[in-house]
Amino acid sequence: METRSLGRAGLVATPMGLGLAALGRPGYINLKHDQDLKHDYSVEAMQAQAHSVLDAAWQAGIRYFDVARSYGRAEEFLVSWLTRREIAPQDVTVGSKWGYTYIANWRVDAPVHEVKDLSLAVLRRQRAESDTNLNGYLKLYQIHSASLESGILEDGAVLRELAGYRQAGLAIGLTLSGPRQAETLEQAIKIQLAGQPVFDCVQATWNLLETAAGEALQAAHQAGLGVIVKEALANGRLTPKNDDPAFAQRRALLEAAAQELHASLDALCLAAVLAQPWADVVLSGAATHEQLASNVAAFKISWKPAIDEQLASLGESPQAYWAERSALPWI
């Protein structure tokens, strides 16, 4: 897999990365996540599964890895794998996030799995935790789900802290979610301190169901930010796991396009992201090595503009998309 420069920070990344949201904690909102883990939630079993998927990713050429403080033990699982495989920090790029705290205590049935707090105190605490866990591998630190409503982009103390990290050599980014991704990104692009931009990268949701942030991501790319795309498979809604009868007509459209391109549904949808000229990295959220292998097959697809026309009707309004995402159960 080729490597490329990720935004003005000059980080080295591959066009596909691996996100560990579904591998670092027992409960997650991906469809049928419990089946992916075979209902075995012991720390030992989950670490073994994470290492298996990481091995498959490495063999496929993936060199960008995405974790977060709220992803349970994802940071620890990743660094234990990197250490066991004797992979040096200069050979990978690791991005993590701060702002959510994992509180489920390794329970799938926890009433609340994570809490959001974008305060300066949490930033400092979680940065120290990430530094300890990742032990020299951390290269990109991101606000987890920045939003206009949170006020984080107007918090001078937090922005100055992040700018200090950036000046010391750590790339800084923000991740986005919700129906106002584009507006949030437009504001973030403009932020500067002492004549220097604060953000080097943005990570946002874009997929065949939710394309609203596309123009803003293009503008961010042109402004020099690295663009990382998450949830390209809409938490499993754009895979064969989605057997919802209400989605059947749209699934038929996807299957017809996949058949035309001799591809699986997941590879088709990941190829749609890879076809965007502004997308530097698309994250695989694979929870098994079989899923990872299927995801990587996206690189074999020669995207056709006609496919865009065939699939245009799949799109949902941002409000509808994010309402459905919010309703997905933690399993």
Residue pairs with C-beta under 8 A, 6 or more apart in sequence:
1 14
1 15
1 16
1 60
1 61
1 62
1 63
1 299
2 14
2 15
3 12
3 13
3 14
3 63
4 12
4 13
4 14
4 15
4 280
5 11
5 12
5 13
5 226
6 12
6 13
6 64
6 93
6 140
6 201
6 226
6 228
6 280
6 281
7 171
7 200
7 201
7 224
7 225
7 226
7 227
7 280
8 197
8 200
8 224
8 225
8 226
9 140
9 171
9 200
9 201
9 226
11 93
11 139
11 140
11 171
11 200
11 201
11 226
12 63
12 93
13 63
13 64
13 93
13 226
13 280
13 281
14 61
14 62
14 63
14 64
14 281
15 274
15 279
15 280
15 281
15 282
15 299
16 60
16 62
16 64
16 270
16 274
16 281
16 282
16 283
16 284
16 295
16 296
16 298
16 299
17 62
17 63
17 64
17 65
17 66
17 228
17 281
17 282
17 283
17 284
18 53
18 54
18 57
18 62
18 64
18 65
18 66
18 283
18 284
18 286
18 292
19 65
19 66
19 67
19 230
19 283
19 284
19 285
20 50
20 65
20 66
20 67
20 71
20 74
20 77
20 78
21 28
21 66
21 68
21 71
21 74
21 285
22 28
22 30
22 33
22 36
22 285
22 286
22 287
23 46
23 49
23 50
23 53
23 71
23 74
23 77
23 287
24 46
24 50
24 67
24 71
24 72
24 73
24 74
24 75
24 77
25 71
25 72
25 73
25 74
25 102
25 104
25 106
25 113
26 37
26 41
26 46
26 72
26 104
26 106
26 107
26 108
27 33
27 104
27 107
27 108
27 109
27 110
27 113
27 330
27 331
28 330
28 331
29 235
29 325
29 328
29 329
29 330
29 331
30 36
30 235
30 236
30 285
30 287
30 328
31 235
31 236
31 237
31 239
31 241
31 242
31 328
32 236
32 241
32 331
33 236
33 287
33 331
34 108
34 331
36 287
36 288
36 291
37 45
37 46
37 49
37 287
40 46
41 106
41 108
43 73
43 106
46 73
46 77
47 73
47 77
47 80
49 287
49 288
50 74
50 77
50 78
50 81
51 77
51 80
51 81
51 84
52 288
52 289
53 286
53 287
53 288
53 289
53 291
53 292
54 65
54 77
54 78
54 81
55 81
55 85
55 289
56 286
56 289
56 292
56 293
57 65
57 284
57 286
57 292
58 85
58 87
60 292
60 293
60 296
62 284
62 296
63 91
63 92
63 93
64 92
64 93
64 94
64 95
64 281
65 78
65 92
65 93
65 94
65 95
66 94
66 95
66 96
66 203
66 228
66 230
66 283
67 74
67 75
67 78
67 94
67 95
67 96
67 97
67 134
68 74
68 96
68 97
68 98
68 100
68 144
69 75
69 96
69 97
69 98
69 99
69 100
69 101
69 102
69 126
69 129
69 130
69 144
70 97
70 99
70 100
70 101
70 102
70 114
70 144
71 102
72 102
72 104
72 106
75 96
75 129
75 130
75 133
75 134
76 133
78 94
78 134
78 137
79 133
79 134
79 135
79 137
82 92
82 137
83 135
89 136
89 137
92 137
93 139
93 140
94 134
94 137
94 138
94 139
94 140
95 138
95 139
95 140
95 141
95 142
95 173
95 201
95 203
95 228
96 130
96 134
96 138
96 140
96 141
96 142
97 141
97 142
97 143
97 144
97 175
98 122
98 123
98 126
98 127
98 130
98 141
98 142
98 143
98 144
99 116
99 117
99 118
99 122
99 123
99 126
99 143
99 144
99 145
99 146
99 152
100 114
100 115
100 116
100 117
100 144
100 145
101 114
101 115
101 117
101 122
101 126
102 113
102 114
103 110
103 112
103 113
103 114
103 115
104 110
104 112
104 113
104 114
108 330
108 331
110 330
113 330
116 144
116 145
116 150
118 143
118 144
118 146
118 150
118 152
118 155
118 158
119 158
120 155
120 157
120 158
120 161
123 158
123 161
123 162
124 161
127 141
127 165
130 138
130 141
131 138
138 170
139 170
139 171
140 170
140 171
140 172
140 173
140 200
140 201
141 162
141 165
141 170
141 171
141 172
141 173
142 172
142 173
142 174
142 175
142 201
142 203
143 152
143 162
143 173
143 174
143 175
144 175
145 175
145 176
145 177
145 178
146 152
146 153
146 174
146 175
146 176
146 184
146 188
147 176
147 177
147 178
147 180
147 184
148 180
148 183
148 184
148 187
149 180
152 158
153 159
153 184
153 187
153 188
153 191
159 191
159 193
159 198
160 193
162 172
162 198
163 172
163 193
163 194
163 196
163 198
165 172
166 172
166 196
166 198
166 200
171 200
171 201
172 198
172 199
172 200
172 201
173 199
173 200
173 201
173 202
173 203
173 225
173 226
173 228
174 184
174 188
174 199
174 201
174 202
174 203
175 202
175 203
175 204
175 230
176 184
176 185
176 202
176 203
176 204
176 205
176 213
177 205
177 322
178 184
178 318
178 322
179 212
179 317
179 318
179 319
179 321
179 322
180 318
181 204
181 205
181 212
181 213
181 216
181 318
182 212
182 213
182 215
182 216
183 216
185 202
185 204
185 213
185 216
185 217
185 219
185 220
186 216
186 219
188 198
188 199
188 202
189 197
189 199
189 219
189 220
189 223
189 225
191 197
191 198
191 199
192 198
197 224
199 225
200 225
200 226
201 225
201 226
201 227
201 228
202 217
202 220
202 225
202 226
202 227
202 228
203 227
203 228
203 229
203 230
203 283
204 213
204 216
204 217
204 227
204 228
204 229
204 230
205 213
205 229
205 230
205 231
206 213
206 214
206 217
206 229
206 232
206 273
206 276
206 279
207 229
207 231
207 232
207 233
207 234
207 238
207 269
207 272
207 273
208 234
208 238
208 254
208 269
208 272
208 311
208 314
208 315
209 234
209 237
209 238
209 314
209 315
209 316
209 321
210 234
210 315
210 316
210 318
210 321
210 322
211 315
212 318
214 276
214 278
217 227
217 229
217 276
217 278
217 279
218 277
218 278
220 227
220 278
221 227
221 277
221 278
221 280
222 278
226 280
226 281
227 278
227 279
227 280
227 281
228 280
228 281
228 282
228 283
229 273
229 276
229 279
229 281
229 282
229 283
230 283
230 285
231 283
231 285
232 238
232 269
232 270
232 272
232 273
232 282
232 283
233 239
233 266
233 269
233 270
233 285
234 269
234 321
234 325
235 285
235 325
235 328
236 242
237 247
237 324
238 254
238 265
238 266
238 269
239 265
239 266
239 269
240 264
240 265
240 266
242 251
250 313
250 314
251 265
253 310
253 311
253 313
253 314
254 265
254 268
254 269
254 311
254 314
255 265
256 310
257 268
257 307
257 310
257 311
258 264
258 265
258 267
258 268
260 307
261 268
261 271
261 301
261 302
261 304
261 307
263 271
263 297
263 298
263 300
263 301
264 294
264 297
266 291
266 294
266 295
266 298
267 294
267 295
267 297
267 298
267 300
267 301
268 298
268 301
270 282
270 284
270 295
270 298
271 298
271 299
271 301
271 303
272 303
272 307
272 308
272 311
273 279
273 282
274 282
274 298
274 299
274 303
275 303
284 291
284 292
284 295
284 296
286 292
286 295
316 324
